[in-house]
Amino acid sequence: MAEPQTTASMTTDGILRLTAENRQSIAVLKCPTCAADLKEVELGDVFLVGLRCREGHGFFIATAAPNAAVTEKAHGIQGSYSSHAMESEIIHAWLTEEGLRRYLNTQLAVTLRRIAEVGVKPAVHAGEFRLCPFCTGTLAEDGTDQSGWSGRYVCPNGHIFYLRSGLYWKMNGQVVDLCAEFDDEFVMRCAKFYLRDDIRSNVPADVRRILMTHLNVK
């Protein structure tokens, strides 16, 4: 398998989308924690595919992601929902309406979804990356490649991956990123991060208010 490079072209709306071929390849992935089959689950996010194994290890893959030039305009964007909309309605709109979702980066969107799930859906175990998601061979760190990328991992069958925010690899000219589901502690850390004044422009005002409510920030 070729080494990852971010070479996929951006669509005219400023969103990077997986090709249909790469989207279909998700169906064959195995759990990199326990080697069980990964099954798709609905996350309520128009840009994400959820994956779970029978042991409850949770992952997601972004099938579309806006670039920074889009998300840095998020603060001034307002949804079409009523000014009296419930929190759940606001969250649903930002995650399922593409016209709104395109202004949220993936980490912020996942944080918002996980906040909505607290106390509503069963906890999901964040998976770990120990096994190749294609052949289930054990991953071994392989140092730094010739291009200077560190965190390179290879399985016995020669499948090459890089570990950053998730386990990612190149397929058909695009990078596919398999991320572990956020645990509760990480969700709270992300929520605090997105309340920082220096990134206020990247967070819609209504989303910021929801984060403040859950962190009991005045």
C-alpha positions as protocol buffer text, in pm:
chain_id: "A"
residue {
  index: 1
  type: MET
  ca { x: 0 y: 0 z: 0 }
}
residue {
  index: 2
  type: ALA
  ca { x: 133 y: 343 z: -90 }
}
residue {
  index: 3
  type: GLU
  ca { x: 232 y: 586 z: 181 }
}
residue {
  index: 4
  type: PRO
  ca { x: -19 y: 858 z: 276 }
}
residue {
  index: 5
  type: GLN
  ca { x: -13 y: 1195 z: 105 }
}
residue {
  index: 6
  type: THR
  ca { x: -289 y: 1452 z: 109 }
}
residue {
  index: 7
  type: THR
  ca { x: -343 y: 1472 z: -265 }
}
residue {
  index: 8
  type: ALA
  ca { x: -721 y: 1467 z: -306 }
}
residue {
  index: 9
  type: SER
  ca { x: -862 y: 1776 z: -472 }
}
residue {
  index: 10
  type: MET
  ca { x: -1099 y: 2011 z: -292 }
}
residue {
  index: 11
  type: THR
  ca { x: -1449 y: 2042 z: -434 }
}
residue {
  index: 12
  type: THR
  ca { x: -1580 y: 2381 z: -542 }
}
residue {
  index: 13
  type: ASP
  ca { x: -1769 y: 2426 z: -213 }
}
residue {
  index: 14
  type: GLY
  ca { x: -1447 y: 2403 z: -11 }
}
residue {
  index: 15
  type: ILE
  ca { x: -1516 y: 2052 z: 120 }
}
residue {
  index: 16
  type: LEU
  ca { x: -1285 y: 1754 z: 78 }
}
residue {
  index: 17
  type: ARG
  ca { x: -1495 y: 1444 z: 8 }
}
residue {
  index: 18
  type: LEU
  ca { x: -1408 y: 1077 z: -12 }
}
residue {
  index: 19
  type: THR
  ca { x: -1461 y: 924 z: -353 }
}
residue {
  index: 20
  type: ALA
  ca { x: -1739 y: 666 z: -394 }
}
residue {
  index: 21
  type: GLU
  ca { x: -1476 y: 392 z: -426 }
}
residue {
  index: 22
  type: ASN
  ca { x: -1306 y: 489 z: -102 }
}
residue {
  index: 23
  type: ARG
  ca { x: -1641 y: 525 z: 72 }
}
residue {
  index: 24
  type: GLN
  ca { x: -1727 y: 167 z: -25 }
}
residue {
  index: 25
  type: SER
  ca { x: -1392 y: 39 z: 106 }
}
residue {
  index: 26
  type: ILE
  ca { x: -1501 y: 122 z: 462 }
}
residue {
  index: 27
  type: ALA
  ca { x: -1725 y: -186 z: 457 }
}
residue {
  index: 28
  type: VAL
  ca { x: -1428 y: -427 z: 466 }
}
residue {
  index: 29
  type: LEU
  ca { x: -1246 y: -277 z: 765 }
}
residue {
  index: 30
  type: LYS
  ca { x: -1171 y: -479 z: 1078 }
}
residue {
  index: 31
  type: CYS
  ca { x: -1147 y: -347 z: 1432 }
}
residue {
  index: 32
  type: PRO
  ca { x: -783 y: -246 z: 1494 }
}
residue {
  index: 33
  type: THR
  ca { x: -830 y: -326 z: 1862 }
}
residue {
  index: 34
  type: CYS
  ca { x: -978 y: -680 z: 1857 }
}
residue {
  index: 35
  type: ALA
  ca { x: -991 y: -784 z: 1485 }
}
residue {
  index: 36
  type: ALA
  ca { x: -1371 y: -823 z: 1480 }
}
residue {
  index: 37
  type: ASP
  ca { x: -1571 y: -694 z: 1184 }
}
residue {
  index: 38
  type: LEU
  ca { x: -1658 y: -324 z: 1196 }
}
residue {
  index: 39
  type: LYS
  ca { x: -2021 y: -242 z: 1123 }
}
residue {
  index: 40
  type: GLU
  ca { x: -2151 y: 99 z: 1022 }
}
residue {
  index: 41
  type: VAL
  ca { x: -2367 y: 283 z: 1273 }
}
residue {
  index: 42
  type: GLU
  ca { x: -2562 y: 604 z: 1237 }
}
residue {
  index: 43
  type: LEU
  ca { x: -2401 y: 896 z: 1420 }
}
residue {
  index: 44
  type: GLY
  ca { x: -2640 y: 1171 z: 1323 }
}
residue {
  index: 45
  type: ASP
  ca { x: -2362 y: 1359 z: 1144 }
}
residue {
  index: 46
  type: VAL
  ca { x: -2388 y: 1409 z: 770 }
}
residue {
  index: 47
  type: PHE
  ca { x: -2008 y: 1415 z: 729 }
}
residue {
  index: 48
  type: LEU
  ca { x: -1917 y: 1111 z: 943 }
}
residue {
  index: 49
  type: VAL
  ca { x: -1953 y: 734 z: 925 }
}
residue {
  index: 50
  type: GLY
  ca { x: -1962 y: 556 z: 1260 }
}
residue {
  index: 51
  type: LEU
  ca { x: -1806 y: 212 z: 1303 }
}
residue {
  index: 52
  type: ARG
  ca { x: -1853 y: -36 z: 1589 }
}
residue {
  index: 53
  type: CYS
  ca { x: -1739 y: -392 z: 1650 }
}
residue {
  index: 54
  type: ARG
  ca { x: -1921 y: -656 z: 1857 }
}
residue {
  index: 55
  type: GLU
  ca { x: -1700 y: -569 z: 2155 }
}
residue {
  index: 56
  type: GLY
  ca { x: -1821 y: -209 z: 2144 }
}
residue {
  index: 57
  type: HIS
  ca { x: -1500 y: -44 z: 2024 }
}
residue {
  index: 58
  type: GLY
  ca { x: -1601 y: 277 z: 1851 }
}
residue {
  index: 59
  type: PHE
  ca { x: -1447 y: 461 z: 1558 }
}
residue {
  index: 60
  type: PHE
  ca { x: -1548 y: 708 z: 1291 }
}
residue {
  index: 61
  type: ILE
  ca { x: -1430 y: 817 z: 947 }
}
residue {
  index: 62
  type: ALA
  ca { x: -1494 y: 1159 z: 796 }
}
residue {
  index: 63
  type: THR
  ca { x: -1642 y: 1115 z: 449 }
}
residue {
  index: 64
  type: ALA
  ca { x: -1627 y: 1492 z: 402 }
}
residue {
  index: 65
  type: ALA
  ca { x: -1434 y: 1769 z: 573 }
}
residue {
  index: 66
  type: PRO
  ca { x: -1433 y: 2148 z: 521 }
}
residue {
  index: 67
  type: ASN
  ca { x: -1102 y: 2331 z: 496 }
}
residue {
  index: 68
  type: ALA
  ca { x: -986 y: 2602 z: 736 }
}
residue {
  index: 69
  type: ALA
  ca { x: -1088 y: 2884 z: 503 }
}
residue {
  index: 70
  type: VAL
  ca { x: -1450 y: 2773 z: 554 }
}
residue {
  index: 71
  type: THR
  ca { x: -1449 y: 2690 z: 925 }
}
residue {
  index: 72
  type: GLU
  ca { x: -1281 y: 3016 z: 1028 }
}
residue {
  index: 73
  type: LYS
  ca { x: -1601 y: 3195 z: 923 }
}
residue {
  index: 74
  type: ALA
  ca { x: -1820 y: 2986 z: 1152 }
}
residue {
  index: 75
  type: HIS
  ca { x: -1884 y: 3243 z: 1426 }
}
residue {
  index: 76
  type: GLY
  ca { x: -2106 y: 3461 z: 1210 }
}
residue {
  index: 77
  type: ILE
  ca { x: -2321 y: 3177 z: 1075 }
}
residue {
  index: 78
  type: GLN
  ca { x: -2675 y: 3138 z: 1206 }
}
residue {
  index: 79
  type: GLY
  ca { x: -2906 y: 2841 z: 1159 }
}
residue {
  index: 80
  type: SER
  ca { x: -3260 y: 2872 z: 1024 }
}
residue {
  index: 81
  type: TYR
  ca { x: -3411 y: 2720 z: 1339 }
}
residue {
  index: 82
  type: SER
  ca { x: -3633 y: 2922 z: 1571 }
}
residue {
  index: 83
  type: SER
  ca { x: -3478 y: 3152 z: 1830 }
}
residue {
  index: 84
  type: HIS
  ca { x: -3668 y: 2938 z: 2083 }
}
residue {
  index: 85
  type: ALA
  ca { x: -3528 y: 2609 z: 1953 }
}
residue {
  index: 86
  type: MET
  ca { x: -3428 y: 2350 z: 2210 }
}
residue {
  index: 87
  type: GLU
  ca { x: -3062 y: 2259 z: 2251 }
}
residue {
  index: 88
  type: SER
  ca { x: -3121 y: 1918 z: 2091 }
}
residue {
  index: 89
  type: GLU
  ca { x: -3277 y: 2086 z: 1786 }
}
residue {
  index: 90
  type: ILE
  ca { x: -2982 y: 2322 z: 1748 }
}
residue {
  index: 91
  type: ILE
  ca { x: -2730 y: 2039 z: 1771 }
}
residue {
  index: 92
  type: HIS
  ca { x: -2927 y: 1831 z: 1521 }
}
residue {
  index: 93
  type: ALA
  ca { x: -2933 y: 2119 z: 1273 }
}
residue {
  index: 94
  type: TRP
  ca { x: -2558 y: 2184 z: 1295 }
}
residue {
  index: 95
  type: LEU
  ca { x: -2474 y: 1817 z: 1245 }
}
residue {
  index: 96
  type: THR
  ca { x: -2726 y: 1714 z: 981 }
}
residue {
  index: 97
  type: GLU
  ca { x: -2780 y: 2020 z: 761 }
}
residue {
  index: 98
  type: GLU
  ca { x: -2487 y: 2034 z: 520 }
}
residue {
  index: 99
  type: GLY
  ca { x: -2520 y: 2412 z: 484 }
}
residue {
  index: 100
  type: LEU
  ca { x: -2437 y: 2442 z: 856 }
}
residue {
  index: 101
  type: ARG
  ca { x: -2217 y: 2136 z: 905 }
}
residue {
  index: 102
  type: ARG
  ca { x: -1969 y: 2264 z: 648 }
}
residue {
  index: 103
  type: TYR
  ca { x: -1861 y: 2533 z: 897 }
}
residue {
  index: 104
  type: LEU
  ca { x: -1765 y: 2287 z: 1173 }
}
residue {
  index: 105
  type: ASN
  ca { x: -1430 y: 2114 z: 1173 }
}
residue {
  index: 106
  type: THR
  ca { x: -1444 y: 1744 z: 1254 }
}
residue {
  index: 107
  type: GLN
  ca { x: -1319 y: 1768 z: 1613 }
}
residue {
  index: 108
  type: LEU
  ca { x: -1573 y: 2036 z: 1704 }
}
residue {
  index: 109
  type: ALA
  ca { x: -1856 y: 1842 z: 1539 }
}
residue {
  index: 110
  type: VAL
  ca { x: -1767 y: 1523 z: 1726 }
}
residue {
  index: 111
  type: THR
  ca { x: -1746 y: 1716 z: 2053 }
}
residue {
  index: 112
  type: LEU
  ca { x: -2091 y: 1862 z: 1993 }
}
residue {
  index: 113
  type: ARG
  ca { x: -2238 y: 1520 z: 1911 }
}
residue {
  index: 114
  type: ARG
  ca { x: -2084 y: 1353 z: 2215 }
}
residue {
  index: 115
  type: ILE
  ca { x: -2218 y: 1628 z: 2440 }
}
residue {
  index: 116
  type: ALA
  ca { x: -2566 y: 1554 z: 2305 }
}
residue {
  index: 117
  type: GLU
  ca { x: -2520 y: 1181 z: 2371 }
}
residue {
  index: 118
  type: VAL
  ca { x: -2422 y: 1211 z: 2738 }
}
residue {
  index: 119
  type: GLY
  ca { x: -2684 y: 1032 z: 2945 }
}
residue {
  index: 120
  type: VAL
  ca { x: -2882 y: 939 z: 2634 }
}
residue {
  index: 121
  type: LYS
  ca { x: -2681 y: 671 z: 2451 }
}
residue {
  index: 122
  type: PRO
  ca { x: -2473 y: 388 z: 2600 }
}
residue {
  index: 123
  type: ALA
  ca { x: -2106 y: 466 z: 2643 }
}
residue {
  index: 124
  type: VAL
  ca { x: -1880 y: 352 z: 2360 }
}
residue {
  index: 125
  type: HIS
  ca { x: -1531 y: 223 z: 2427 }
}
residue {
  index: 126
  type: ALA
  ca { x: -1270 y: 423 z: 2240 }
}
residue {
  index: 127
  type: GLY
  ca { x: -1074 y: 176 z: 2032 }
}
residue {
  index: 128
  type: GLU
  ca { x: -696 y: 143 z: 2020 }
}
residue {
  index: 129
  type: PHE
  ca { x: -479 y: 97 z: 1713 }
}
residue {
  index: 130
  type: ARG
  ca { x: -295 y: -232 z: 1756 }
}
residue {
  index: 131
  type: LEU
  ca { x: -395 y: -426 z: 1445 }
}
residue {
  index: 132
  type: CYS
  ca { x: -411 y: -363 z: 1071 }
}
residue {
  index: 133
  type: PRO
  ca { x: -773 y: -277 z: 981 }
}
residue {
  index: 134
  type: PHE
  ca { x: -735 y: -468 z: 651 }
}
residue {
  index: 135
  type: CYS
  ca { x: -568 y: -797 z: 746 }
}
residue {
  index: 136
  type: THR
  ca { x: -561 y: -779 z: 1130 }
}
residue {
  index: 137
  type: GLY
  ca { x: -184 y: -829 z: 1140 }
}
residue {
  index: 138
  type: THR
  ca { x: -7 y: -669 z: 1435 }
}
residue {
  index: 139
  type: LEU
  ca { x: 111 y: -315 z: 1366 }
}
residue {
  index: 140
  type: ALA
  ca { x: 475 y: -235 z: 1437 }
}
residue {
  index: 141
  type: GLU
  ca { x: 624 y: 114 z: 1452 }
}
residue {
  index: 142
  type: ASP
  ca { x: 855 y: 167 z: 1158 }
}
residue {
  index: 143
  type: GLY
  ca { x: 1021 y: 496 z: 1249 }
}
residue {
  index: 144
  type: THR
  ca { x: 1041 y: 790 z: 1010 }
}
residue {
  index: 145
  type: ASP
  ca { x: 1006 y: 760 z: 633 }
}
residue {
  index: 146
  type: GLN
  ca { x: 1214 y: 935 z: 368 }
}
residue {
  index: 147
  type: SER
  ca { x: 975 y: 1231 z: 353 }
}
residue {
  index: 148
  type: GLY
  ca { x: 1025 y: 1303 z: 724 }
}
residue {
  index: 149
  type: TRP
  ca { x: 692 y: 1168 z: 849 }
}
residue {
  index: 150
  type: SER
  ca { x: 714 y: 1002 z: 1190 }
}
residue {
  index: 151
  type: GLY
  ca { x: 461 y: 770 z: 1352 }
}
residue {
  index: 152
  type: ARG
  ca { x: 479 y: 527 z: 1062 }
}
residue {
  index: 153
  type: TYR
  ca { x: 338 y: 179 z: 1125 }
}
residue {
  index: 154
  type: VAL
  ca { x: 353 y: -134 z: 910 }
}
residue {
  index: 155
  type: CYS
  ca { x: 180 y: -472 z: 939 }
}
residue {
  index: 156
  type: PRO
  ca { x: 338 y: -808 z: 838 }
}
residue {
  index: 157
  type: ASN
  ca { x: 160 y: -786 z: 502 }
}
residue {
  index: 158
  type: GLY
  ca { x: 316 y: -450 z: 422 }
}
residue {
  index: 159
  type: HIS
  ca { x: 15 y: -223 z: 475 }
}
residue {
  index: 160
  type: ILE
  ca { x: 149 y: 119 z: 575 }
}
residue {
  index: 161
  type: PHE
  ca { x: -23 y: 358 z: 816 }
}
residue {
  index: 162
  type: TYR
  ca { x: 48 y: 676 z: 1010 }
}
residue {
  index: 163
  type: LEU
  ca { x: -76 y: 749 z: 1358 }
}
residue {
  index: 164
  type: ARG
  ca { x: -180 y: 1108 z: 1428 }
}
residue {
  index: 165
  type: SER
  ca { x: -529 y: 1199 z: 1551 }
}
residue {
  index: 166
  type: GLY
  ca { x: -623 y: 858 z: 1413 }
}
residue {
  index: 167
  type: LEU
  ca { x: -481 y: 582 z: 1199 }
}
residue {
  index: 168
  type: TYR
  ca { x: -462 y: 699 z: 842 }
}
residue {
  index: 169
  type: TRP
  ca { x: -352 y: 568 z: 507 }
}
residue {
  index: 170
  type: LYS
  ca { x: -355 y: 659 z: 141 }
}
residue {
  index: 171
  type: MET
  ca { x: -606 y: 496 z: -90 }
}
residue {
  index: 172
  type: ASN
  ca { x: -673 y: 590 z: -453 }
}
residue {
  index: 173
  type: GLY
  ca { x: -506 y: 928 z: -410 }
}
residue {
  index: 174
  type: GLN
  ca { x: -689 y: 1023 z: -92 }
}
residue {
  index: 175
  type: VAL
  ca { x: -608 y: 1000 z: 277 }
}
residue {
  index: 176
  type: VAL
  ca { x: -855 y: 794 z: 481 }
}
residue {
  index: 177
  type: ASP
  ca { x: -846 y: 864 z: 856 }
}
residue {
  index: 178
  type: LEU
  ca { x: -987 y: 611 z: 1103 }
}
residue {
  index: 179
  type: CYS
  ca { x: -1037 y: 788 z: 1438 }
}
residue {
  index: 180
  type: ALA
  ca { x: -1122 y: 641 z: 1776 }
}
residue {
  index: 181
  type: GLU
  ca { x: -1446 y: 764 z: 1929 }
}
residue {
  index: 182
  type: PHE
  ca { x: -1390 y: 1042 z: 2183 }
}
residue {
  index: 183
  type: ASP
  ca { x: -1416 y: 940 z: 2548 }
}
residue {
  index: 184
  type: ASP
  ca { x: -1588 y: 1169 z: 2799 }
}
residue {
  index: 185
  type: GLU
  ca { x: -1265 y: 1316 z: 2934 }
}
residue {
  index: 186
  type: PHE
  ca { x: -1142 y: 1411 z: 2586 }
}
residue {
  index: 187
  type: VAL
  ca { x: -1481 y: 1562 z: 2499 }
}
residue {
  index: 188
  type: MET
  ca { x: -1456 y: 1797 z: 2795 }
}
residue {
  index: 189
  type: ARG
  ca { x: -1099 y: 1894 z: 2702 }
}
residue {
  index: 190
  type: CYS
  ca { x: -1213 y: 1973 z: 2349 }
}
residue {
  index: 191
  type: ALA
  ca { x: -1508 y: 2176 z: 2475 }
}
residue {
  index: 192
  type: LYS
  ca { x: -1272 y: 2389 z: 2684 }
}
residue {
  index: 193
  type: PHE
  ca { x: -1040 y: 2432 z: 2388 }
}
residue {
  index: 194
  type: TYR
  ca { x: -1319 y: 2564 z: 2164 }
}
residue {
  index: 195
  type: LEU
  ca { x: -1412 y: 2827 z: 2421 }
}
residue {
  index: 196
  type: ARG
  ca { x: -1074 y: 2995 z: 2387 }
}
residue {
  index: 197
  type: ASP
  ca { x: -1099 y: 3355 z: 2270 }
}
residue {
  index: 198
  type: ASP
  ca { x: -828 y: 3310 z: 2007 }
}
residue {
  index: 199
  type: ILE
  ca { x: -1039 y: 3063 z: 1809 }
}
residue {
  index: 200
  type: ARG
  ca { x: -1377 y: 3228 z: 1863 }
}
residue {
  index: 201
  type: SER
  ca { x: -1414 y: 3282 z: 1487 }
}
residue {
  index: 202
  type: ASN
  ca { x: -1418 y: 2903 z: 1433 }
}
residue {
  index: 203
  type: VAL
  ca { x: -1713 y: 2838 z: 1664 }
}
residue {
  index: 204
  type: PRO
  ca { x: -2072 y: 2938 z: 1578 }
}
residue {
  index: 205
  type: ALA
  ca { x: -2228 y: 3154 z: 1850 }
}
residue {
  index: 206
  type: ASP
  ca { x: -2506 y: 2904 z: 1923 }
}
residue {
  index: 207
  type: VAL
  ca { x: -2257 y: 2617 z: 1946 }
}
residue {
  index: 208
  type: ARG
  ca { x: -2038 y: 2822 z: 2179 }
}
residue {
  index: 209
  type: ARG
  ca { x: -2337 y: 2880 z: 2410 }
}
residue {
  index: 210
  type: ILE
  ca { x: -2403 y: 2505 z: 2423 }
}
residue {
  index: 211
  type: LEU
  ca { x: -2040 y: 2435 z: 2516 }
}
residue {
  index: 212
  type: MET
  ca { x: -2056 y: 2702 z: 2787 }
}
residue {
  index: 213
  type: THR
  ca { x: -2372 y: 2548 z: 2930 }
}
residue {
  index: 214
  type: HIS
  ca { x: -2217 y: 2202 z: 2958 }
}
residue {
  index: 215
  type: LEU
  ca { x: -1903 y: 2341 z: 3119 }
}
residue {
  index: 216
  type: ASN
  ca { x: -2102 y: 2569 z: 3351 }
}
residue {
  index: 217
  type: VAL
  ca { x: -1922 y: 2873 z: 3211 }
}
residue {
  index: 218
  type: LYS
  ca { x: -2095 y: 3208 z: 3251 }
}
